[in-house]
Amino acid sequence: MFARLFRKFSHPIRGLVHALTKDRAFQMQVFAIGPAIGVCAYFLSPLSQLEILFIGLAWALILITELQNSALEEALDRLHPELDDHIKRSKDMAAGSTLLSGMFLLFVLIAVGLF
């Protein structure tokens, strides 16, 4: 039973390890943006549990959308390596979701008084 459960978790863990070691955009979100948020939150203001929750959820949303964006881009580049306007629009929309999640994080940071 545990072997089967481990196999099921090995796929997403392998994906996260790949993103952490190979994807520059995801690395930036994890190793630059995350600690910057933490430092700001620690030094600039005592935060309530609810404020910490909202900041954490907004950062998680960025990480999730960045993973989805990277996965879509990698798949589309492999399936359709030549330039195509439809593929470009699809990739731009996926990147737009990451931008929107970043704007949401900024909104949360402003709302809790860190910006």
N, CA, C and O of each residue as an XYZ file, in Angstrom:
460
protein
N       0.827     -1.194      0.000
C       0.000      0.000      0.000
C       0.870      1.256      0.000
O       0.601      2.191     -0.755
N       1.912      1.290      0.841
C       2.770      2.463      0.903
C       3.584      2.629     -0.379
O       3.875      3.751     -0.794
N       3.952      1.507     -1.005
C       4.703      1.588     -2.266
C       3.848      2.238     -3.339
O       4.332      3.066     -4.111
N       2.586      1.864     -3.386
C       1.673      2.456     -4.374
C       1.467      3.944     -4.105
O       1.460      4.758     -5.029
N       1.302      4.285     -2.846
C       1.130      5.690     -2.474
C       2.389      6.484     -2.802
O       2.305      7.604     -3.306
N       3.550      5.911     -2.518
C       4.808      6.575     -2.836
C       4.941      6.807     -4.336
O       5.385      7.875     -4.757
N       4.562      5.819     -5.148
C       4.630      5.980     -6.606
C       3.738      7.117     -7.072
O       4.111      7.867     -7.974
N       2.568      7.252     -6.471
C       1.660      8.337     -6.858
C       2.241      9.701     -6.520
O       2.053     10.658     -7.271
N       2.943      9.802     -5.399
C       3.537     11.076     -5.009
C       4.864     11.330     -5.706
O       5.331     12.469     -5.740
N       5.474     10.301     -6.258
C       6.775     10.497     -6.894
C       6.668     11.357     -8.151
O       7.608     12.083     -8.474
N       5.552     11.292     -8.864
C       5.391     12.091    -10.075
C       5.340     13.594     -9.777
O       6.105     14.351    -10.374
N       4.463     14.049     -8.872
C       4.471     15.494     -8.585
C       5.756     15.962     -7.921
O       6.198     17.086     -8.157
N       6.355     15.127     -7.101
C       7.623     15.513     -6.475
C       8.697     15.662     -7.543
O       9.488     16.604     -7.500
N       8.730     14.737     -8.505
C       9.692     14.833     -9.602
C       9.462     16.121    -10.397
O      10.420     16.769    -10.818
N       8.196     16.494    -10.602
C       7.889     17.736    -11.308
C       8.357     18.965    -10.556
O       8.890     19.902    -11.151
N       8.157     18.962     -9.241
C       8.615     20.096     -8.434
C      10.138     20.184     -8.423
O      10.697     21.278     -8.505
N      10.804     19.050     -8.324
C      12.266     19.047     -8.343
C      12.767     19.574     -9.684
O      13.721     20.350     -9.736
N      12.120     19.150    -10.769
C      12.509     19.646    -12.089
C      12.343     21.169    -12.152
O      13.236     21.878    -12.617
N      11.203     21.660    -11.685
C      10.964     23.110    -11.717
C      11.981     23.858    -10.860
O      12.465     24.919    -11.253
N      12.303     23.310     -9.699
C      13.257     23.968     -8.801
C      14.686     23.956     -9.339
O      15.482     24.834     -9.007
N      15.012     22.971    -10.162
C      16.387     22.871    -10.653
C      16.566     23.397    -12.071
O      17.681     23.755    -12.448
N      15.499     23.454    -12.868
C      15.647     23.804    -14.286
C      14.884     25.053    -14.731
O      15.269     25.677    -15.720
N      13.837     25.425    -14.043
C      12.967     26.513    -14.508
C      13.328     27.816    -13.799
O      13.060     27.977    -12.608
N      13.938     28.745    -14.535
C      14.406     30.010    -13.947
C      13.267     30.840    -13.352
O      13.428     31.435    -12.286
N      12.134     30.884    -14.024
C      11.024     31.695    -13.520
C      10.515     31.141    -12.190
O      10.258     31.904    -11.258
N      10.371     29.831    -12.100
C       9.912     29.220    -10.852
C      10.957     29.408     -9.755
O      10.609     29.693     -8.609
N      12.217     29.253    -10.097
C      13.290     29.464     -9.121
C      13.243     30.874     -8.562
O      13.423     31.075     -7.360
N      13.003     31.849     -9.425
C      12.922     33.235     -8.974
C      11.763     33.418     -7.993
O      11.905     34.091     -6.972
N      10.620     32.814     -8.311
C       9.451     32.936     -7.433
C       9.728     32.315     -6.064
O       9.327     32.864     -5.038
N      10.408     31.182     -6.051
C      10.654     30.476     -4.795
C      11.788     31.120     -4.004
O      11.637     31.406     -2.816
N      12.928     31.350     -4.665
C      14.143     31.742     -3.958
C      14.364     33.247     -3.855
O      15.243     33.681     -3.110
N      13.601     34.045     -4.571
C      13.751     35.501     -4.487
C      12.491     36.153     -3.926
O      12.553     36.879     -2.934
N      11.372     35.901     -4.549
C      10.127     36.554     -4.129
C       9.694     36.062     -2.746
O       9.329     36.863     -1.885
N       9.734     34.756     -2.539
C       9.315     34.200     -1.246
C      10.092     34.760     -0.076
O       9.487     35.285      0.859
N      11.425     34.666     -0.094
C      12.188     35.247      1.011
C      12.001     36.761      1.147
O      11.993     37.276      2.265
N      11.852     37.472      0.048
C      11.626     38.919      0.120
C      10.318     39.219      0.851
O      10.247     40.142      1.663
N       9.300     38.443      0.558
C       8.019     38.622      1.260
C       8.206     38.337      2.742
O       7.714     39.076      3.595
N       8.918     37.263      3.037
C       9.148     36.903      4.433
C       9.916     37.967      5.201
O       9.575     38.283      6.340
N      10.948     38.517      4.582
C      11.746     39.561      5.234
C      10.896     40.808      5.474
O      10.930     41.394      6.556
N      10.143     41.201      4.464
C       9.260     42.373      4.627
C       8.249     42.143      5.738
O       8.029     43.016      6.577
N       7.643     40.984      5.741
C       6.632     40.685      6.752
C       7.234     40.662      8.146
O       6.601     41.109      9.102
N       8.444     40.148      8.272
C       9.092     40.050      9.580
C       9.511     41.416     10.118
O       9.290     41.717     11.291
N      10.107     42.232      9.273
C      10.690     43.486      9.756
C       9.739     44.674      9.728
O       9.902     45.599     10.524
N       8.766     44.680      8.851
C       7.971     45.892      8.685
C       6.719     45.962      9.543
O       6.220     47.055      9.811
N       6.209     44.836      9.973
C       4.935     44.929     10.656
C       4.615     43.626     11.378
O       4.869     42.544     10.850
N       4.055     43.727     12.591
C       3.507     42.502     13.178
C       2.203     42.164     12.435
O       1.321     43.010     12.295
N       2.103     40.939     11.974
C       0.953     40.539     11.164
C       0.065     39.566     11.930
O       0.541     38.753     12.722
N      -1.223     39.668     11.679
C      -2.152     38.713     12.274
C      -2.062     37.391     11.516
O      -1.487     37.323     10.429
N      -2.630     36.361     12.095
C      -2.641     35.059     11.426
C      -3.382     35.132     10.096
O      -2.983     34.486      9.128
N      -4.447     35.906     10.043
C      -5.211     36.044      8.808
C      -4.397     36.745      7.723
O      -4.458     36.363      6.554
N      -3.645     37.757      8.105
C      -2.793     38.449      7.135
C      -1.702     37.525      6.607
O      -1.413     37.513      5.411
N      -1.098     36.749      7.511
C      -0.083     35.781      7.085
C      -0.699     34.749      6.153
O      -0.080     34.357      5.164
N      -1.908     34.310      6.461
C      -2.604     33.340      5.612
C      -2.823     33.905      4.208
O      -2.555     33.223      3.219
N      -3.302     35.131      4.115
C      -3.547     35.735      2.803
C      -2.251     35.904      2.006
O      -2.228     35.654      0.801
N      -1.186     36.324      2.667
C       0.103     36.468      1.979
C       0.582     35.109      1.489
O       1.032     34.980      0.351
N       0.489     34.102      2.340
C       0.898     32.756      1.946
C       0.073     32.205      0.801
O       0.616     31.583     -0.112
N      -1.227     32.424      0.839
C      -2.098     31.950     -0.247
C      -1.799     32.677     -1.556
O      -1.808     32.065     -2.624
N      -1.538     33.967     -1.474
C      -1.225     34.723     -2.688
C       0.095     34.258     -3.290
O       0.220     34.150     -4.510
N       1.083     33.981     -2.432
C       2.366     33.472     -2.929
C       2.199     32.078     -3.520
O       2.786     31.764     -4.556
N       1.395     31.238     -2.859
C       1.126     29.892     -3.392
C       0.448     29.985     -4.752
O       0.733     29.183     -5.641
N      -0.448     30.957     -4.922
C      -1.111     31.136     -6.214
C      -0.094     31.464     -7.299
O      -0.201     30.962     -8.418
N       0.885     32.295     -6.983
C       1.948     32.604     -7.942
C       2.710     31.338     -8.310
O       2.960     31.080     -9.488
N       3.079     30.551     -7.309
C       3.832     29.322     -7.581
C       3.024     28.350     -8.435
O       3.559     27.733     -9.356
N       1.743     28.214     -8.129
C       0.879     27.309     -8.886
C       0.747     27.776    -10.332
O       0.899     26.977    -11.257
N       0.469     29.048    -10.532
C       0.299     29.526    -11.906
C       1.613     29.483    -12.674
O       1.616     29.244    -13.882
N       2.729     29.712    -11.987
C       4.027     29.627    -12.656
C       4.317     28.188    -13.091
O       4.832     27.967    -14.187
N       3.993     27.219    -12.248
C       4.165     25.817    -12.628
C       3.298     25.463    -13.834
O       3.760     24.805    -14.766
N       2.046     25.899    -13.810
C       1.152     25.617    -14.933
C       1.638     26.297    -16.210
O       1.608     25.699    -17.286
N       2.079     27.531    -16.091
C       2.600     28.257    -17.240
C       3.816     27.543    -17.826
O       3.907     27.354    -19.039
N       4.741     27.152    -16.966
C       5.947     26.473    -17.431
C       5.617     25.127    -18.073
O       6.192     24.768    -19.101
N       4.696     24.390    -17.469
C       4.313     23.091    -18.029
C       3.671     23.261    -19.405
O       3.975     22.507    -20.330
N       2.793     24.240    -19.542
C       2.151     24.482    -20.832
C       3.166     24.909    -21.877
O       3.142     24.415    -23.005
N       4.053     25.815    -21.515
C       5.066     26.274    -22.473
C       5.973     25.137    -22.920
O       6.293     25.016    -24.103
N       6.386     24.306    -21.968
C       7.269     23.195    -22.327
C       6.559     22.201    -23.246
O       7.150     21.719    -24.212
N       5.319     21.899    -22.954
C       4.570     20.967    -23.795
C       4.336     21.542    -25.182
O       4.503     20.841    -26.180
N       3.949     22.814    -25.256
C       3.690     23.425    -26.558
C       4.967     23.557    -27.382
O       4.943     23.359    -28.597
N       6.068     23.887    -26.737
C       7.346     23.976    -27.460
C       7.749     22.619    -28.026
O       8.329     22.544    -29.109
N       7.447     21.565    -27.309
C       7.792     20.218    -27.776
C       6.848     19.768    -28.894
O       7.289     19.187    -29.885
N       5.564     20.034    -28.734
C       4.580     19.576    -29.720
C       4.557     20.425    -30.981
O       4.254     19.931    -32.067
N       4.879     21.707    -30.833
C       4.755     22.636    -31.947
C       5.935     23.604    -31.915
O       5.753     24.774    -31.580
N       7.149     23.139    -32.259
C       8.343     23.988    -32.094
C       8.406     25.188    -33.037
O       9.076     26.174    -32.730
N       7.720     25.123    -34.177
C       7.772     26.270    -35.086
C       6.856     27.383    -34.587
O       5.942     27.145    -33.798
N       7.115     28.592    -35.056
C       6.333     29.747    -34.632
C       4.917     29.660    -35.182
O       4.700     29.305    -36.340
N       3.964     29.991    -34.324
C       2.557     29.965    -34.709
C       1.826     30.988    -33.842
O       2.036     31.039    -32.630
N       0.973     31.797    -34.455
C       0.270     32.844    -33.712
C      -0.653     32.269    -32.641
O      -0.764     32.849    -31.561
N      -1.313     31.152    -32.909
C      -2.220     30.552    -31.928
C      -1.452     30.039    -30.706
O      -1.893     30.217    -29.570
N      -0.313     29.409    -30.944
C       0.519     28.923    -29.845
C       1.049     30.105    -29.040
O       1.076     30.063    -27.810
N       1.469     31.156    -29.736
C       1.980     32.348    -29.053
C       0.908     32.957    -28.146
O       1.190     33.325    -27.005
N      -0.311     33.062    -28.653
C      -1.400     33.616    -27.838
C      -1.685     32.728    -26.630
O      -1.931     33.230    -25.533
N      -1.652     31.433    -26.826
C      -1.892     30.504    -25.731
C      -0.830     30.659    -24.640
O      -1.149     30.686    -23.451
N       0.426     30.760    -25.054
C       1.515     30.938    -24.100
C       1.428     32.306    -23.422
O       1.718     32.425    -22.232
N       1.039     33.319    -24.159
C       0.882     34.659    -23.583
C      -0.230     34.674    -22.532
O      -0.096     35.315    -21.489
N      -1.325     33.969    -22.810
C      -2.420     33.917    -21.837
C      -1.984     33.184    -20.571
O      -2.335     33.597    -19.465
N      -1.228     32.109    -20.722
C      -0.731     31.387    -19.549
C       0.202     32.290    -18.736
O       0.142     32.301    -17.506
N       1.054     33.038    -19.418
C       1.930     33.984    -18.718
C       1.107     35.077    -18.048
O       1.467     35.566    -16.977
N       0.007     35.457    -18.678
C      -0.883     36.460    -18.092
C      -1.472     35.998    -16.768
O      -1.696     36.817    -15.876
N      -1.725     34.704    -16.623
C      -2.253     34.203    -15.350
C      -1.227     34.390    -14.236
O      -1.587     34.697    -13.100
N       0.040     34.204    -14.561
C       1.091     34.433    -13.569
C       1.166     35.909    -13.200
O       1.335     36.255    -12.031
N       1.040     36.773    -14.196
C       1.036     38.213    -13.935
C      -0.137     38.594    -13.032
O       0.035     39.367    -12.089
N      -1.314     38.066    -13.311
C      -2.483     38.373    -12.478
C      -2.289     37.889    -11.051
O      -2.675     38.573    -10.103
N      -1.697     36.718    -10.894
C      -1.470     36.234     -9.527
C      -0.451     37.121     -8.809
O      -0.564     37.336     -7.602
N       0.537     37.635     -9.536
C       1.478     38.577     -8.942
C       0.808     39.875     -8.538
O       1.134     40.457     -7.503
N      -0.134     40.330     -9.360
C      -0.884     41.543     -9.021
C      -1.748     41.304     -7.781
O      -1.916     42.202     -6.955
N      -2.290     40.100     -7.656
C      -3.072     39.767     -6.462
C      -2.179     39.791     -5.223
O      -2.585     40.303     -4.180
N      -0.972     39.244     -5.325
C      -0.039     39.294     -4.198
C       0.269     40.739     -3.824
O       0.286     41.086     -2.643
N       0.511     41.579     -4.822
C       0.766     42.992     -4.551
C      -0.428     43.641     -3.847
O      -0.247     44.412     -2.905
N      -1.636     43.336     -4.297
C      -2.849     43.850     -3.668
C      -2.920     43.410     -2.205
O      -3.243     44.213     -1.329
N      -2.618     42.137     -1.940
C      -2.646     41.634     -0.563
C      -1.595     42.343      0.281
O      -1.869     42.723      1.419
N      -0.402     42.522     -0.263
C       0.661     43.217      0.479
C       0.281     44.653      0.785
O       0.575     45.149      1.872
N      -0.365     45.330     -0.150
C      -0.838     46.692      0.095
C      -1.932     46.686      1.160
O      -1.945     47.538      2.048
N      -2.848     45.722      1.068
C      -3.974     45.648      2.016
C      -3.505     45.401      3.452
O      -4.100     45.917      4.398
N      -2.435     44.609      3.614
C      -1.958     44.347      4.981
C      -0.938     45.372      5.442
O      -0.454     45.310      6.572
N      -0.609     46.326      4.559
C       0.253     47.441      4.948
C       1.735     47.198      4.788
O       2.539     47.915      5.383
N       2.124     46.203      4.000
C       3.553     45.978      3.775
C       4.101     46.830      2.642
O       5.316     46.966      2.498
N       3.217     47.403      1.842
C       3.637     48.285      0.756
C       2.933     49.607      0.888
O       3.143     50.503      0.071
